[in-house]
Amino acid sequence: MAGDWSILRLTVSSLAPPTSSVVSPSPNTSQYPSLSDWKAPSFTRAAQFRVGATLVLFLFAACSNLALLISVWWGRGRRLASHLRPLMLSLASADLMMTFVVMPLDMVWNVTVQWHGGLALCKLLCFLKLFAMHASSFILVVISLDRQHAILHPLDALSAHRRNSHMLLLAWSLSLLFAFPQLFIFHTIRVEAANFTQCVTHGSFSRRWQETLYNMFHFTSLYVVPLLVMSCCYSRILLHIHQQHLRDKAGESYLRRSGTDIIPKARIKTLKMTVVIVLSFVVCWTPYYLLGIWYWFHPDMLRVTPEYVHHALFVFGNLNTCCDPVIYGFYTPSFRADLTAFCRRTTSDTSPRSLDRLSARQGPASGESEPATNNQMGD
């Protein structure tokens, strides 16, 4: 979106770094004091806390999401159902985009305060930032739709791979489309009197309501619509499971034994995992978005809320990127087994006999396939 309400509004009179994906309005310059009264922003203690916390999250998210991607692509995670693998690969890819685009950009921009990357990087990075945010949200929607179809229509599993491929293509395409305007509305502005340059949306909207409308559109597409779709999916799933439970209590358990109305344990396990992933998205980002809405309609809220609150809520939102691989690992023994094998291999490679053992070692990495286990998640 247009910038970061959590630091300062993006105008000539207050050119602070727009370091998150939540938008800030850019009213007309005439509404603000003249440049003679303007004071350049600084790297405050609250911003220092934000950078330090984001660095910790960056390191953890990078390692954990890369491990998840490697496990699903090359490791034991390959035994996932064929239609589940693309979902988890896409989720890990979206989280890695958040990790390697949003977090470093946020840290560097807070440290430098002003923009030093030039016009091209200003447009490109703001585009990638919003693209990563949309991709993360839309892929969670695809996962929710997949779980709904798997539970409500268990006999239609053969078409799941093709259906998920189409939904993933749509999710990535919409992410590109919704982020595309960033390439046009962002540009650099230089205040010669203060030797200060910033990447802002100032002047791209002729009226404040236009940018507010733009902000609200992205808030709706990033948060409201995904939340409504995911809530609808899991509500239908819970209702279906409840109805099955009532039928069992009424003496209709023979239907379950017939194979037409059964929910396998592996499928329930996958369902629990996706529910927790969605809940982590809601818990992490809801406070930040709610504060953003408050700012869009009442910009003076920056004067009555502590700066630490704005920074802390953005850091808390980024925590969602770290939660996904942790949740996946908790519910997936294959991922934990891959991590254990990697740690053991790393430890053994430090011993004097590691080279001799390496030549005789056999396993999945050398081309053998592991036998399927009962603990592996199904569809």
N, C-alpha and C positions, 0 to 999 in steps of 0.2 A: 504494500500500500504506500501511501505517500510519504510517511516518515515516522517519527517517534514522539508521541504526545508526552511520553514519560519523562522527557528531559525539558524541552522548551518548544514552543511552536516555531515552525520553520518559516520565518520571514526575514526580511532585511534587518528588522529591528531586533531580532533575537535569533541568531544563526547558530544554533547548537546542533550537535550531531543527531540525525534521525536513525538511531541504531537498532530499532526493532521492526517488526512487521505490522505494527499497529499504526494507524494513520493519524496525522495531525493536520488540522485545517490551516490554510494559508490565506487569511483575509487580506484585503487591500492594504498597501503600505500606509495609506493616509490615516489608518486607524491607529497607528503606532507613533511613538515619539520620533523625533528627528535623529539622524545619525550622530549629531553632536551630544546627545544624551545617551547614546548606546554604549554599553560596556561589553567587551568580548567575554564569552563564557570561559570557564577554567576547568581543570581536571580536579574536581572536588573529591573529598574523602568518600562520599557516598558512591561516586563514580569509580573510585579506586576499589571499593568493596565489590562493586558490580564486575569489574574486570577480573579481580582475583577469583571470585566465585565462578565466573564464566569459564576461566581457564581450567579450573578443576573439572567442571562438567565437560568441557571440550576433550580433555585427556581421557576421561572415563568413557564418554560417548564414542569417541573415535575407536578406541580399543575394542569395546564391547560390540559395537555394530559391525566393525570389520570382522570380528570373530564370528558373529552370526552369519554374515554374508558368506564367509569362507566355509562355514559348517554346512550351510544349506546348499551351496554350489558344488563343493568338492568333498565334504566330509560325510559323516553319518546322516546328516540332514537330507541327503539325497533320497533316503527311503521314505520321505514324506509322500503323501498321495500326489499324483502328477498335477492336480489342479490346485493343491495347496502351496507347492514350491514357488510358483510365480508370485503368489500373494506375499509370502514371507520375504522373497527376494526384493520385491517392490517396496515393502515396508522398510526393510533395512536400507535400501538405496535412498529412499526419501529421508530417512533419519540421517544418513551420511551427508546428504545435501544440506540439511539443517546444520549438521556439525561443522562441515568444512566451508560453508558459505556464511550462514547467519552468525555463528559464534565468533569466528575470527574477525569478521567485519565489525561486529559490535565491540569487540575488545579494542581493536586498533583505532576505531573512530572515537571511542571514548578517551583514549590516551592522547590522540593528536588534537581532539576537539574540533578542529576545522578539517576541510577536505583537501588532501594532497594528491589524489589519484587522477585528476583530469576529468574532462567531460565524458569520454568514452567509458571509463570505468565507473563513473557516477551512474550512468544509465544502465550499464550491464549488471553491476552488482545489485542495484535496487530491483532490477528485473528478476535476477536469480533468487533474491531473497523472498520475494512474493511467490515465485514459482515453487520454491521448496516448501513454503507454508501450505500452499494449496495442494500440492502433491501428497503431503503427509495426511491432510484431512480427508482428501478424496479416496485415498487407498484404504483408510479405515472404514469408509462407507462401503467400498467394494467387499472388504472382508466381512462386514456385517451382512450384506446382501447374500454373500456366499453361504454363511452360516444359516441364515434364514431358509434358503432353498434346500440346504442339506438336511435340515431337521424337518421341514414341512413336506418336502418331496424327496424322500430317501431313495425312491426307485429311479430317479432321474439323474443318477450320478454319472452316467456315461457322457452326458453333454456338459458336465461341469467345467472341464478344461477349456472347451471352446467358449462357453459363456463367460468365464472369468477372464479369458484373454481379451474378449471384446470390451468388458467393463474396465479392465486395466488400461487398454488403449484409449478409451473415452476419458478416464481419469487423468492420464498424463496429457492428453490433448486439451482438455478443459483448463488444466493448470497453466499450460503455455498460453492459451487464449486469454485467460483472465489476468495474467501477469504482463501481457504484451503492452498495455498502455503505459507501463512504467518507463518504457524506452522513450516516450514522448513527453511525459509530464515532468520528468526530472532533468535538471540542468544545474550547472555551477553558476554561482553569483559571487562576485568579488567586491568587498568593501575596501576601496583604495585608502580611505582615511585611516582605517585600522589595520591594513595589510592582512585581511582576513577573507578566506575563501570557503564557501560551503556548498554542498550538494543539496538542493532544495527543490520544492515544487512552486516556489513563489513566482507568480505571474502566469502560471499555466491555467488558472481558473479565474475568470473575470468576476465571479461572485463567490462569496463564502459558502452559500448554500450548495453550489455546484460541487465543491470539494467535499462538503459534508455528505452529500448524496453519494459521491464516489467512495468515500470511506465506509458508509453504511452498506453499500453494495458488497464490498469485500468482507466486511464483518459478517454479513448474511451468508455469503458463499463459503467463508472460511470456518464459521462456527455454527450459526443458527441452522442452516439447511443440513449440514452433516449431523448435527446433534439430533435434529428431528427425525432424520432417516434412520439413524442408528437406534434411537429410542423406539421407533416403530418396529424395527426388525426384531429387537430383543424382547419387546413386549409380546409380539406375536409368537415368538419362540417359547417364552414362559407360559403363555396361555395354552399353547399346544401341549407342553409337558404337563401342565396342570390337568388338562382334559384327559390325557393318558392315565395320569395317576387316579383320577376319579373313575375311569373305566375299570382300572385294575381293582379298585376297592369295591366296585359293583359286580365283580365276578366275571369280568370280560378279559381276564389275563390270557385266555387262550388265543386271543387275537395277536398278542405280542409273540407267543410261541410260533405263530404261523409265519413269522418273518416279514409281515407286511406293515407292522406297526411298532417295530422295535427301534430304539435309539442305542446304538452300540456305545460301550464305555469309552472307546477311543474318540468317538464323535462328541460325546459329552465333555470329555477332557479338553478337546480343542475349543468347544464352545466356552468353557470356563475361562480358558486363556484369552480368547478374543474379548470376552466381557470385561476382564480386568484391564486389558490394553485400552479399551474404549473409556473405561472409568478413569484411568490415569490421564488420558487426554483431557477429559472434562474437568477433573480436579485441578490439574496443573494450569490450564489456560483460562478457566472461567473468571478468577479474580482479576486477571490482567485485562481481559476484554471488558468486564463490567466497569473498571476504572477508566478504560478508554472511552466508553460511551459517555461517562460522566464528563470527561474532558471535551469531547466533541460538541456537546450542547452547553457546557458551562466551563469555558477555558480558564476562568478565574480559580478553578479548583486547585491549580498548581500552587496558589498562594496559601491555601489552607491545609494542604496535605504535605507531610514531610517528604523530602527528596528521597530518603531511604526507602520509603514505601514504594515509589515508582520503580526504583532499581530492583528492589527485592522481588517484586511481583514478576518482572521480566525474567529474572534469573529462575524463579520458581516455574515459569512457563517452559523454559529451556530444559528443565528437569525431565520433562516428558520424553525427550530424545534419549535419555539414559534409561528410562523405565522399560521401554519395549524389549531390549535384549535381555534384561534381568527377568522380566515376566516370561519371556519365551524360554529362557533357561530353566526357570522354576518348573515349568510344565513339560519340558522336553528332555528326557534322559539322554538322547543322542547328542544334544548340544553340550551337556555337562560332560559326557564321555569324550567328546572332541577336545574340550578344554583341558580335561585331565590328561589325555594322551599328549597334548602339546606341552603341558607343564612337565610331564615326566620326560619327554623327549628333550626338552631344553635343559633339564637338570642332568640327564645322562650324558648329553653332549659336552658337558664341562669336565667329565672324568677322563682319565688317560686312556681307558679302553673303549671310548665312545666310537672311534672310527672302526674298530673291529666289529663291534656290535651292529653298527650301521649297515655294514655290508651283508650281514645275515638277517637283518630285520625284514619281516614280511608283514603286510597289513593292507588296509584299504587304500593307503596313499600310493602303494606300488602297483595298484591295479586290481587287487582282489576286492570282491564285494562282500560286505558283512552279511551274515544271516539276519533276517528280520527278527525283531523281538516283539514280545507282547506289549512292551512299554511304549513302543513308537506310536505317535499320534496317527490316527486315521483321518478319513474325510469327514 
